[in-house]
Amino acid sequence: MMDIFTVSAIRPIRDYMTISRDAHLGITNKVTWFSMGKNTSISQECYDHSTIYMVNDGEGVFVIGIDGDKVVANKGDIVFIEPGTLLGVETRSGVIFTEIINLEAIKMTEKIVPGEIFALKNLIDYEDGSISNLDLASNGTFKYVLMAFDEGTGLTPHRAPGNAVVFALEGKAIIGYEGLDYEIHEGQCFRFEKNGLHSVTAKGRFKMALLLVIE
């Protein structure tokens, strides 16, 4: 898959059903795309490992902890769940989200509080004439990074040591990949294969999240 795509198109909502699909980014880091139809739910369960959830489309209610605290998450929101924490998901209108289960201890930025909902694009600011980077989560096998590109900035062609997915959060940019150019807009994604030659050039101001799996 070397093209612009949306998680919604890969794993569309089906009425009355919950469906999951492996993103095939790694083994130590399990990345799964979920779609839940209207008025469906996933019962509370917990993992022995840290889990990150990013809502790609729609609206979901995350039911967290023994007391069942409910927090609403919409498109572009993220929530971090600590090991051993009960979590369920409910939706009235339908929701699509990415689940990242990490099988090794991870380091989270202090900007992320476990169990709270955050709008990803609001966690990072633009810097005049610059590219800003904020590591949200990382260990030796993956990195989850936010980037904000001021107008006229970009990354020169380079290769990454693992499979990666870019999630466009705000604005638009040109993704160069192995000699071809792709225009990516807010809500769209692009996948890089390990060692694939790629670049990013902002068209105006542009924010993105990058999930890099190094295995």
Salt bridges, closest charged atoms under 4 A:
ASP22 OD2 - HIS24 ND1 3.89
ASP22 OD2 - LYS30 NZ 2.69
GLU90 OE1 - LYS70 NZ 3.43
ASP135 OD2 - LYS143 NZ 3.47
ASP150 OD1 - ARG205 NE 2.87
GLU170 OE2 - LYS121 NZ 3.97
GLU178 OE2 - ARG159 NH1 3.77
GLU183 OE2 - HIS185 NE2 2.83
GLU193 OE2 - ARG191 NE 3.23
